Amino acid sequence: MSPPLIDEYLEECRELVLDEIRHVVPTRSRYGPALYDLMLDYPLRSAKGLRPAVCIATCRALGGTLEGVLKSAATLELYHNAFLIHDDVEDDSEKRRDEPTLHRLHGVPIAVNVGDGMLALALTPLLDNTRLLGLGKALAILQCVARMARESAEGQALELSWIRGARYAVREQDYFRMVHKKTSWYSFIAPMRIGALVANAERARLRLLGTVAALLGAAFQIQDDVLNLTAEERVYGKELDGDLWEGKHTLILTHALATCSAAERERALAILQKPRPSATRHASFERVLWSLRAEGVLDETAFARLAPLLEQQAPKKTPEDVAFLAGLVRRTGSLDYAQAKAVARARRARRLLAQLTATPSVHLRFLEMLAEFVTSRAR
Amino acid sequence: MSPPLIDEYLEECRELVLDEIRHVVPTRSRYGPALYDLMLDYPLRSAKGLRPAVCIATCRALGGTLEGVLKSAATLELYHNAFLIHDDVEDDSEKRRDEPTLHRLHGVPIAVNVGDGMLALALTPLLDNTRLLGLGKALAILQCVARMARESAEGQALELSWIRGARYAVREQDYFRMVHKKTSWYSFIAPMRIGALVANAERARLRLLGTVAALLGAAFQIQDDVLNLTAEERVYGKELDGDLWEGKHTLILTHALATCSAAERERALAILQKPRPSATRHASFERVLWSLRAEGVLDETAFARLAPLLEQQAPKKTPEDVAFLAGLVRRTGSLDYAQAKAVARARRARRLLAQLTATPSVHLRFLEMLAEFVTSRAR
């Protein structure tokens, strides 16, 4: 199996899971337009569908059936997309998967409610599991999903409190704790654990897979952060250096701030305090003005009188600021440092997978390839 | 039992449920400050605790135990408060239970995340139920909670789509459908059903209680809307005529718009399109300016130049506008009409309760009193 085959495996799982989701989401109901139709928006945008694929592959690699795991995989995808909707509100992101975010399209009230509705609806396939898998197994899966949702909220709380406190210099161990909760739990730990539960994996294998998943989650997130600063925009599909403009908490930035000179550190922290020119986390005056104009609250005359004032606002990050940060992470070797950490984790995950002693299959191969691919991928 | 005894029953249940919630919410964890501590904020503010009390009373009236129902009652209270946090974000409400709303205190990102964390944590007591009540009963309760969360999201979607479409003249049956989903389901239907499930109620009783709960929910909501326009502010504890300022969808307004003259209707709809002067649902320019000033985005000079423009914004509701609406609902007899609908529903609920043929107890008496009290209460 070569990376194109990873894409094929992902694509096949994605189709199966989308079919399952279409069964769960009642789009023809009278509540469709403002609720259920919107639940399908993010899932139908172009995406890898990594989480359900990891769940399905783990289950089948351990001898479980596709039918047994499909409902749980659909739940994971619904949760993932509900988190994305709420995350986009929380970060006031402009775009998701190359299109405007849900709250930009339909307003914050409807976006928050659609996310809540998805979290409620995501319980349905898990309750259907009782008929399919029996009460005990269905409950173990529910327990895992509840834990996953809680870990995600804790990880999010950690990062939001750093943002609110304008705290950019965090300890490496705090960064890894945040990623473990915010990324690893719902991207790898829960998918692998649930796949293994469906396949009746014994305790030792569940533990082993838990370690593999945590390692892969950290490697995956670090690679994502590296790509943001190094990839070709055309291939990567996201804004380059966006993390520096946003002041995102990454291992790269954490390492750079910890190893640069005191003067560099002072300048970097001053830059990081500044919002980005548009789409800042807090109300951007510019954006507010435009939206008030669009809503007709401001007429043309009022807007024309206000526009010059845009120049006088609190300082924003400049291209020079971001170039300084980009130079800093290069000077401190932070990209290499972070990538080495990611590669070490991915390699350990790959070695541990060998201890699974599972019968060779395309599903096991997918997981092994994923462990190799997670730090070499270009998107 | 007289109304003071209703208060005593509510207060006793509230203390028991808060103890249970304190067990579930790990406030001493390192994630406390930005997550778990905030989960306790709303529940600890002065409130009636109606939902858990209805759940406990139903269970015990049917011979179930307090111990058996307490965890589920705590889940209902957690869900209720998570909904309130997200509702306050969605409506951009300023106050909740006489204090600033969570997102006004800590920002939208943290408020949305705290609500999500509560929804995840609320599953814990339900999963603990498996040990306490057995797998089958625990799953039936989970199923009911999942349905409740979904009904609430549907009710909310209905109202949000009316608001977004500036639709104020809705049909009475649409109003009742919205209230059934938005209020009755999580305030009465789920609490009574779950209490009855814990007490091993047979199917016929579950059905009967479902009807009682739907009737009580509608009566409760209508009375709430009547109080908003008639109560003494000191007793009621909320802003008087707030619903008219907000343009809230009530049975009163629905009836008034359906029965007034064409000219009155035109004027009323024109008024209802206008936002209220402060704290409008959409970005209020005034509020945005003040918050930008508070955050230091606007300096004093810029603010001084902007302030005069406040006068030139799109027209807002005036006290005369609201007085016109208040006069309209009185002229059309809509308050009496709505109250009569509420009383009829409450009386039918009271009569149906008699068919429960449950052994007399303080718990049954509480439910009976509640059915009488729900339309005569002053707060």
Interface residues (C-beta under 8 A of the other chain):
Chain A: Y31 P33 A34 L35 F83 H86 V89 E90 D91 H106 G107 V108 P109 I110 V112 N113 V114 G115 D116 G117 L119 A120 L121 L123 T124 L127 T130 L135 G136 A138 L139 L142 Q143 A146 A149 R150 S152 A153 E154 Q156 A157 L158 L160 S161 I163 R164 R281 H282 A283 F285 V288 S291 L292 E295 G296 V297 L298 D299 T301 A302 R305 L306 L309 Q312 Q313 A314
Chain B: Y31 P33 A34 L35 F83 H86 V89 E90 D91 H106 G107 V108 P109 I110 V112 N113 V114 G115 D116 G117 L119 A120 L121 L123 T124 L127 T130 L135 G136 A138 L139 L142 Q143 A146 A149 R150 S152 A153 E154 Q156 A157 L158 L160 S161 I163 R164 R281 H282 A283 F285 V288 S291 L292 E295 G296 V297 L298 D299 T301 A302 R305 L306 L309 Q312 Q313 A314
